[in-house]
Amino acid sequence: MNPKLASPEHEVAYQDLCELVNKHANELTALELLAIASNLLGKLVALQDQRTVSQAMAMEVVAQNIECGNKQVLDRLSKSKGMA
């Protein structure tokens, strides 16, 4: 299995997750949201079928998608006007 990057077809699920995160964004800090997302991610890694997905494979998927997500946000920010 090659590590899999999230594809454009996954956008609907991503938007649903964003909606859920935004529902709680006013009550939690960005660091708390990161902690919750990381905890969920750890559980998703643990739930992989170990007969077909090794821990190393799962972590490679995680690493590649973190890098891709960071790049997407940084690209978007570099095209925005003003200062954050």
C-alpha positions as CSV (number, residue, x, y, z in Angstrom):
1,M,0.0,0.0,0.0
2,N,1.3,3.4,-0.9
3,P,0.5,6.2,1.6
4,K,-2.6,8.0,0.5
5,L,-3.1,11.8,0.5
6,A,-6.6,13.1,1.0
7,S,-8.1,13.7,-2.4
8,P,-10.6,16.3,-3.7
9,E,-13.3,13.6,-3.3
10,H,-12.7,13.7,0.4
11,E,-13.6,17.4,0.6
12,V,-17.2,16.7,1.7
13,A,-16.1,14.7,4.7
14,Y,-13.5,17.4,5.5
15,Q,-16.1,20.1,5.4
16,D,-18.4,18.1,7.7
17,L,-15.5,17.8,10.2
18,C,-14.8,21.5,9.9
19,E,-18.4,22.3,10.7
20,L,-18.3,20.2,13.8
21,V,-15.0,21.8,14.9
22,N,-16.5,25.3,14.3
23,K,-19.5,24.4,16.4
24,H,-17.1,24.2,19.4
25,A,-14.5,26.8,18.3
26,N,-15.9,29.6,20.5
27,E,-15.5,27.6,23.7
28,L,-12.1,26.1,23.1
29,T,-8.7,27.5,22.3
30,A,-6.8,26.6,19.2
31,L,-4.4,24.5,21.3
32,E,-7.4,22.6,22.9
33,L,-8.8,21.9,19.4
34,L,-5.4,20.6,18.4
35,A,-5.3,18.3,21.4
36,I,-8.8,17.0,20.6
37,A,-8.0,16.4,17.0
38,S,-4.7,14.7,17.9
39,N,-6.5,12.4,20.3
40,L,-8.9,11.4,17.6
41,L,-6.1,10.9,15.2
42,G,-4.4,8.6,17.6
43,K,-7.5,6.6,18.0
44,L,-8.0,6.3,14.2
45,V,-4.4,5.1,13.8
46,A,-5.0,2.4,16.5
47,L,-8.2,1.3,14.7
48,Q,-6.4,0.5,11.5
49,D,-6.6,-3.2,10.4
50,Q,-3.1,-4.4,11.4
51,R,-3.3,-7.2,8.9
52,T,-3.1,-4.7,6.1
53,V,-1.9,-1.4,7.6
54,S,1.3,-1.4,9.7
55,Q,1.8,1.4,12.3
56,A,4.6,2.8,10.1
57,M,2.2,2.9,7.1
58,A,-0.5,4.6,9.1
59,M,2.0,7.2,10.5
60,E,3.3,7.9,6.9
61,V,-0.2,8.7,5.8
62,V,-0.6,11.0,8.9
63,A,2.7,12.7,8.2
64,Q,2.0,13.2,4.5
65,N,-1.4,14.6,5.1
66,I,-0.2,17.0,7.9
67,E,2.4,18.3,5.5
68,C,-0.2,18.7,2.7
69,G,-2.7,20.4,5.1
70,N,0.0,22.8,6.3
71,K,1.0,23.6,2.7
72,Q,-2.6,24.3,1.7
73,V,-3.1,26.8,4.6
74,L,0.2,28.5,4.0
75,D,-0.5,28.8,0.3
76,R,-3.9,30.3,1.1
77,L,-2.4,32.7,3.6
78,S,0.3,33.9,1.3
79,K,-2.4,34.9,-1.2
80,S,-4.5,36.8,1.3
81,K,-4.3,40.5,1.8
82,G,-3.6,42.2,5.1
83,M,-1.9,40.9,8.2
84,A,-3.1,38.1,10.5
